[in-house]
């Protein structure tokens, strides 16, 4: 009789932890990127919720005129926002321990920097986690590549644009109306009407030199940021923003067209009294729709080569079109952060007698100027004590 003894391999605690982190059998894959993603996104989310509800007013312009953005200070879901870091802070790293007190940190908009920086790091790690899971499963990395578009957009809006403008106070407020305000001011200053999200929270405040230029974290703050962005950069006239709009709306159109064609050419495996959707079984090997019929229909509806006869090429196109468009939007935000703005029409059209012929360009210029003045009306008021003094006479 022969006895075979197997030696049990003792796995260290660290080894078991590594296996658990990288296991694809977990209900939710964690991965090494997830180790950093989870705490950063939890921190950003927690601080956002607390600040949106109870943060005190922030001196966003650095002129001792704080702006309230939380619910407890008179705002609602639409008008509420996380106010960007004060212009007095500029682009300085402003953690809690750099302030003399928590009250000072809140007054200068410290939560905005905390939320934005943790958020950008978290979404970047989420993108890395998508690649890591694809790698573990033997898949190609295109999911992470597609997700890089919104990551790039957010980085451009929240980081690159403030850097280019020299202050995080130029970043997009984290809220609904703050976003629109940012867009309008950006259009007025840079003639942008053509860009995206990664640049709003990081790149733009860096470009502007202060986190006080960042977008307010709230609904109204988001709208506010959009309006301000239009006013300062004329984003609607920037070609990269136009490409971004074409990418987003074109992607929506193509996805709707594809979905309608697939739904209209399903291979029926049920009776007329049952839903056609009941004929599909998860994991089935057969095609669920007839691509030949869909191709033939669309080719006759438009023209022959308007339709794809290759399913892989079709789905690559559906993914690539909006992704590339959003990439261009983020690139446009980043260029406008350093004041490479959209097209402007500063010189009016005049007739042979020198009279101005009003065009839409004049309307846009007036609108941009009006939005910019309304955005920073308090910062540009002439001091009343100086205005009341008579101007001295100058001879010679």
C-alpha positions as CSV (number, residue, x, y, z in Angstrom):
1,X,0.0,0.0,0.0
2,X,1.4,3.3,-1.1
3,X,0.4,6.5,0.7
4,X,0.7,9.8,-1.1
5,X,1.1,12.8,1.1
6,X,0.4,16.3,-0.3
7,X,2.1,19.3,1.2
8,X,-0.4,22.0,2.0
9,X,0.9,25.3,0.8
10,X,0.3,28.0,3.4
11,X,-0.8,31.2,1.8
12,X,0.1,34.3,3.7
13,X,-2.4,36.9,4.7
14,X,-1.0,39.3,2.0
15,X,-1.3,36.6,-0.6
16,X,-4.9,35.9,0.2
17,X,-5.6,39.7,0.2
18,X,-4.0,40.0,-3.3
19,X,-6.0,37.1,-4.6
20,X,-9.2,38.6,-3.2
21,X,-8.5,42.0,-4.7
22,X,-7.8,40.7,-8.2
23,X,-10.4,37.9,-8.2
24,X,-12.9,38.1,-11.0
25,X,-15.3,35.9,-9.1
26,X,-16.3,38.7,-6.7
27,X,-19.8,40.2,-7.3
28,X,-18.1,43.6,-7.8
29,X,-14.5,43.5,-9.1
30,X,-12.2,45.6,-7.0
31,X,-8.7,45.5,-8.5
32,X,-5.7,47.5,-7.6
33,X,-7.2,50.6,-9.1
34,X,-10.3,50.1,-7.0
35,X,-8.2,50.2,-3.8
36,X,-7.6,53.9,-4.6
37,X,-10.9,54.5,-6.4
38,X,-13.2,53.5,-3.5
39,X,-11.9,55.9,-0.8
40,X,-11.4,58.8,-3.2
41,X,-14.9,58.6,-4.6
42,X,-16.5,58.0,-1.2
43,X,-14.7,61.1,0.1
44,X,-15.8,63.2,-2.8
45,X,-19.4,62.0,-2.6
46,X,-19.6,62.5,1.2
47,X,-18.1,66.0,1.2
48,X,-20.3,67.0,-1.7
49,X,-23.5,65.9,0.1
50,X,-22.5,67.6,3.3
51,X,-21.4,70.8,1.6
52,X,-24.5,70.9,-0.7
53,X,-26.7,70.8,2.4
54,X,-24.9,72.8,5.0
55,X,-21.8,74.6,3.7
56,X,-21.6,78.3,4.7
57,X,-21.2,81.1,2.0
58,X,-17.9,81.3,0.2
59,X,-16.0,84.5,-0.8
60,X,-15.5,83.3,-4.4
61,X,-14.3,86.6,-5.8
62,X,-12.0,87.4,-2.8
63,X,-13.7,90.7,-2.2
64,X,-15.4,90.0,1.1
65,X,-18.8,89.3,-0.5
66,X,-19.5,85.7,0.1
67,X,-21.9,83.7,-2.1
68,X,-24.1,81.0,-0.5
69,X,-24.7,77.8,-2.3
70,X,-26.1,75.3,0.2
71,X,-29.6,74.3,1.0
72,X,-29.6,75.6,4.5
73,X,-28.6,79.0,3.3
74,X,-31.7,79.6,1.2
75,X,-31.0,77.6,-2.0
76,X,-33.0,74.8,-3.5
77,X,-32.1,71.8,-5.6
78,X,-31.9,74.0,-8.8
79,X,-30.0,77.0,-7.4
80,X,-27.8,75.1,-4.9
81,X,-24.2,74.4,-5.7
82,X,-20.7,73.9,-4.3
83,X,-19.1,77.3,-4.6
84,X,-15.5,77.2,-6.1
85,X,-12.5,78.1,-4.0
86,X,-11.9,81.8,-3.5
87,X,-9.9,83.8,-5.9
88,X,-7.7,84.8,-3.0
89,X,-6.5,81.2,-2.8
90,X,-5.7,81.1,-6.6
91,X,-4.2,77.8,-7.6
92,X,-2.6,77.1,-4.2
93,X,-3.2,73.6,-2.7
94,X,-5.6,74.3,0.1
95,X,-6.2,71.4,2.4
96,X,-7.8,71.8,5.8
97,X,-4.5,71.9,7.7
98,X,-3.4,74.9,5.6
99,X,-6.1,77.1,7.0
100,X,-6.1,78.8,10.4
101,X,-9.4,77.2,11.3
102,X,-12.2,75.2,9.8
103,X,-14.3,78.3,9.5
104,X,-11.6,80.0,7.4
105,X,-11.3,76.9,5.2
106,X,-15.0,76.9,4.6
107,X,-15.2,80.6,4.0
108,X,-12.5,80.3,1.3
109,X,-14.2,77.4,-0.5
110,X,-11.9,74.6,0.6
111,X,-14.5,71.9,0.1
112,X,-14.5,72.6,-3.7
113,X,-10.9,71.7,-4.1
114,X,-11.3,68.6,-1.9
115,X,-14.2,67.4,-3.9
116,X,-12.8,68.1,-7.3
117,X,-9.3,66.6,-6.7
118,X,-10.7,63.5,-5.1
119,X,-13.3,63.1,-7.8
120,X,-10.8,63.4,-10.7
121,X,-8.5,60.9,-9.0
122,X,-11.4,58.6,-8.4
123,X,-12.7,58.6,-12.0
124,X,-9.2,58.1,-13.4
125,X,-8.9,55.1,-11.1
126,X,-12.3,53.9,-12.3
127,X,-11.0,54.0,-15.9
128,X,-7.9,52.1,-14.8
129,X,-10.2,49.6,-13.1
130,X,-12.1,49.0,-16.4
131,X,-8.8,48.3,-18.2
132,X,-7.7,46.0,-15.3
133,X,-10.9,43.9,-15.4
134,X,-10.7,43.7,-19.2
135,X,-7.2,42.4,-18.9
136,X,-8.1,39.8,-16.2
137,X,-10.9,38.5,-18.4
138,X,-8.8,38.5,-21.6
139,X,-10.9,41.2,-23.2
140,X,-9.7,44.1,-25.4
141,X,-9.2,47.5,-23.6
142,X,-11.7,49.6,-25.6
143,X,-14.2,50.1,-22.8
144,X,-11.6,52.0,-20.8
145,X,-10.6,53.9,-24.0
146,X,-14.3,55.0,-24.4
147,X,-14.5,56.1,-20.8
148,X,-11.5,58.2,-21.3
149,X,-13.6,60.7,-23.1
150,X,-15.7,61.9,-20.1
151,X,-12.7,61.6,-17.9
152,X,-10.8,64.0,-20.3
153,X,-13.8,66.3,-20.4
154,X,-14.0,66.5,-16.6
155,X,-10.3,67.1,-16.2
156,X,-10.4,69.9,-18.8
157,X,-13.3,71.7,-17.1
158,X,-12.3,71.2,-13.4
159,X,-8.5,71.3,-13.7
160,X,-6.9,72.5,-16.9
161,X,-9.3,75.5,-17.3
162,X,-8.7,76.9,-13.8
163,X,-4.9,76.4,-14.3
164,X,-5.0,78.4,-17.6
165,X,-7.1,81.1,-16.0
166,X,-4.9,81.3,-12.9
167,X,-7.5,80.5,-10.2
168,X,-9.8,77.7,-9.1
169,X,-12.5,80.3,-8.7
170,X,-12.9,80.1,-12.5
171,X,-13.8,76.4,-12.3
172,X,-17.3,75.2,-12.9
173,X,-19.6,75.3,-9.8
174,X,-20.9,71.9,-8.8
175,X,-24.6,72.4,-9.4
176,X,-27.3,72.8,-12.1
177,X,-27.5,76.6,-12.5
178,X,-23.8,76.9,-11.8
179,X,-23.0,74.8,-14.8
180,X,-25.1,77.0,-17.1
181,X,-23.5,80.1,-15.6
182,X,-20.1,78.7,-16.3
183,X,-21.0,78.0,-19.9
184,X,-22.3,81.5,-20.6
185,X,-19.3,83.2,-19.0
186,X,-17.0,80.9,-20.8
187,X,-18.7,81.8,-24.1
188,X,-18.4,85.5,-23.3
189,X,-14.7,85.3,-22.5
190,X,-13.5,82.7,-24.9
191,X,-16.2,82.2,-27.5
192,X,-16.3,78.6,-26.7
193,X,-19.7,77.2,-27.4
194,X,-17.9,73.9,-28.2
195,X,-16.3,71.9,-25.2
196,X,-16.5,69.2,-22.3
197,X,-16.3,68.1,-18.6
198,X,-12.8,66.9,-17.5
199,X,-11.4,70.4,-18.2
200,X,-14.0,72.1,-16.1
201,X,-13.0,71.1,-12.6
202,X,-9.3,70.9,-12.8
203,X,-7.6,72.1,-16.0
204,X,-9.6,75.4,-16.2
205,X,-9.0,76.4,-12.5
206,X,-5.3,75.7,-13.0
207,X,-5.2,77.7,-16.2
208,X,-7.0,80.6,-14.5
209,X,-4.7,80.4,-11.5
210,X,-7.3,79.7,-8.8
211,X,-9.8,77.1,-7.8
212,X,-12.3,79.9,-7.2
213,X,-12.7,79.9,-11.0
214,X,-13.9,76.2,-10.8
215,X,-17.4,75.2,-11.5
216,X,-19.8,75.2,-8.5
217,X,-20.7,71.7,-7.4
218,X,-24.5,71.9,-7.7
219,X,-27.3,72.3,-10.2
220,X,-27.5,76.0,-10.3
221,X,-23.8,76.3,-10.0
222,X,-23.3,74.2,-13.1
223,X,-25.6,76.4,-15.2
224,X,-23.9,79.5,-13.8
225,X,-20.5,78.1,-14.8
226,X,-21.7,77.4,-18.4
227,X,-23.0,80.9,-18.8
228,X,-19.8,82.5,-17.4
229,X,-17.7,80.3,-19.7
230,X,-19.6,81.5,-22.7
231,X,-19.3,85.1,-21.7
232,X,-15.6,84.9,-21.1
233,X,-14.4,82.6,-23.9
234,X,-17.2,82.6,-26.5
235,X,-17.2,78.8,-26.5
236,X,-20.1,78.4,-28.9
237,X,-17.9,79.7,-31.7
238,X,-15.0,77.3,-31.0
239,X,-14.5,74.6,-33.6
240,X,-13.6,71.9,-31.0
241,X,-16.8,72.6,-29.2
242,X,-18.7,72.2,-32.4
243,X,-17.0,68.8,-32.9
244,X,-18.0,67.9,-29.4
245,X,-21.6,68.8,-30.1
246,X,-21.6,66.8,-33.3
247,X,-20.1,63.8,-31.4
248,X,-22.7,63.9,-28.6
249,X,-25.8,64.5,-30.7
250,X,-24.5,62.4,-33.6
251,X,-23.8,59.5,-31.2
252,X,-27.3,59.8,-29.9
253,X,-28.7,59.8,-33.4
254,X,-26.7,56.8,-34.5
255,X,-27.5,54.9,-31.4
256,X,-31.2,55.5,-31.9
257,X,-31.0,54.5,-35.6
258,X,-29.1,51.3,-34.7
259,X,-31.5,50.4,-31.9
260,X,-34.6,51.0,-34.1
261,X,-33.1,48.9,-36.9
262,X,-32.2,46.0,-34.6
263,X,-35.7,46.2,-32.9
264,X,-37.4,46.2,-36.3
265,X,-35.4,43.2,-37.6
266,X,-35.6,40.8,-34.6
267,X,-35.8,37.1,-35.5
268,X,-39.2,36.1,-34.1
269,X,-39.0,32.9,-32.1
270,X,-42.4,33.4,-30.3
271,X,-46.0,33.3,-31.3
272,X,-47.9,36.4,-32.2
273,X,-49.5,36.4,-28.8
274,X,-46.1,36.7,-27.0
275,X,-43.6,39.5,-26.9
276,X,-40.8,39.1,-29.3
277,X,-38.4,39.9,-26.4
278,X,-39.4,36.5,-24.8
279,X,-37.7,34.7,-27.7
280,X,-34.2,35.8,-26.4
281,X,-32.3,33.6,-24.0
282,X,-29.2,35.0,-22.3
283,X,-26.1,33.4,-23.6
284,X,-27.6,32.1,-26.8
285,X,-25.2,31.5,-29.7
286,X,-27.6,32.6,-32.5
287,X,-28.0,36.1,-33.7
288,X,-31.0,37.8,-32.2
289,X,-31.6,40.0,-35.2
290,X,-31.1,39.8,-39.0
291,X,-28.3,42.2,-39.9
292,X,-28.8,41.5,-43.6
293,X,-32.4,42.7,-43.4
294,X,-31.4,45.8,-41.4
295,X,-28.6,46.5,-43.9
296,X,-30.9,46.1,-46.9
297,X,-33.6,48.3,-45.4
298,X,-31.2,51.2,-44.5
299,X,-29.3,50.8,-47.8
300,X,-32.6,51.3,-49.7
301,X,-33.8,54.1,-47.4
302,X,-30.7,56.3,-47.8
303,X,-28.2,54.8,-50.3
304,X,-26.3,51.5,-50.5
305,X,-23.2,52.4,-48.7
306,X,-24.9,54.4,-45.9
307,X,-25.3,51.1,-44.0
308,X,-22.7,48.8,-42.4
309,X,-22.6,45.2,-43.5
310,X,-20.1,44.3,-40.8
311,X,-21.4,44.2,-37.2
312,X,-18.0,44.8,-35.7
313,X,-17.3,47.9,-37.8
314,X,-20.8,49.2,-37.0
315,X,-20.3,48.9,-33.2
316,X,-16.8,50.4,-33.4
317,X,-18.3,53.4,-35.2
318,X,-21.0,53.8,-32.6
319,X,-18.4,53.9,-29.9
320,X,-15.8,56.0,-31.7
321,X,-18.0,58.8,-32.9
322,X,-19.1,60.3,-29.5
323,X,-15.8,59.4,-27.9
324,X,-13.7,61.4,-30.4
325,X,-16.2,64.2,-30.3
326,X,-15.9,64.5,-26.5
327,X,-12.1,64.3,-26.7
328,X,-12.2,67.4,-29.0
329,X,-14.5,69.1,-26.5
330,X,-12.0,68.5,-23.7
331,X,-9.2,69.7,-25.8
332,X,-11.2,72.9,-26.6
333,X,-11.8,73.6,-22.9
334,X,-8.1,73.1,-22.3
335,X,-7.1,75.5,-25.0
336,X,-9.6,78.1,-23.9
337,X,-8.2,77.8,-20.3
338,X,-5.2,79.6,-21.7
339,X,-7.4,82.1,-23.5
340,X,-7.1,80.6,-27.0
341,X,-10.8,81.4,-27.4
342,X,-13.5,80.8,-30.0
343,X,-13.9,83.0,-33.0
344,X,-14.9,86.6,-32.3
345,X,-16.4,89.3,-34.4
346,X,-15.0,92.4,-32.8
347,X,-15.1,94.4,-36.0
348,X,-18.6,95.3,-37.1
349,X,-19.6,95.4,-40.8
350,X,-19.9,99.0,-42.0
351,X,-21.3,100.5,-45.2
352,X,-19.5,103.1,-47.4
353,X,-20.6,105.9,-45.1
354,X,-19.1,104.2,-42.1
355,X,-22.5,103.3,-40.6
356,X,-22.6,100.0,-38.7
357,X,-24.7,97.2,-40.4
358,X,-26.0,95.2,-37.4
359,X,-25.4,91.5,-37.7
360,X,-25.8,88.5,-35.4
361,X,-22.2,88.9,-34.5
362,X,-23.1,92.2,-32.8
363,X,-25.9,90.5,-30.9
364,X,-23.5,87.8,-29.7
365,X,-20.9,90.4,-28.6
366,X,-23.5,92.4,-26.7
367,X,-24.9,89.3,-25.0
368,X,-21.4,88.1,-24.0
369,X,-20.6,91.5,-22.5
370,X,-23.9,91.6,-20.6
371,X,-23.4,88.1,-19.2
372,X,-19.9,88.9,-18.1
373,X,-20.9,92.2,-16.4
374,X,-23.7,90.4,-14.6
375,X,-21.4,87.6,-13.5
376,X,-18.8,89.9,-11.8
377,X,-20.9,93.0,-11.1
378,X,-19.8,93.3,-7.5
379,X,-16.1,92.9,-8.3
380,X,-16.1,95.8,-10.7
381,X,-18.2,98.4,-8.9
382,X,-16.3,101.7,-8.5
383,X,-15.9,102.6,-4.8
384,X,-18.6,105.2,-3.8
385,X,-16.2,107.1,-1.6
386,X,-13.9,107.6,-4.6
387,X,-16.7,108.4,-7.0
388,X,-18.1,111.2,-4.7
389,X,-14.8,113.1,-4.9
390,X,-14.4,115.7,-7.7
391,X,-11.8,114.9,-10.3
392,X,-8.7,117.2,-10.0
393,X,-8.0,119.6,-12.8
394,X,-4.9,118.7,-14.9
395,X,-3.1,121.5,-16.7
396,X,-0.5,121.2,-19.4
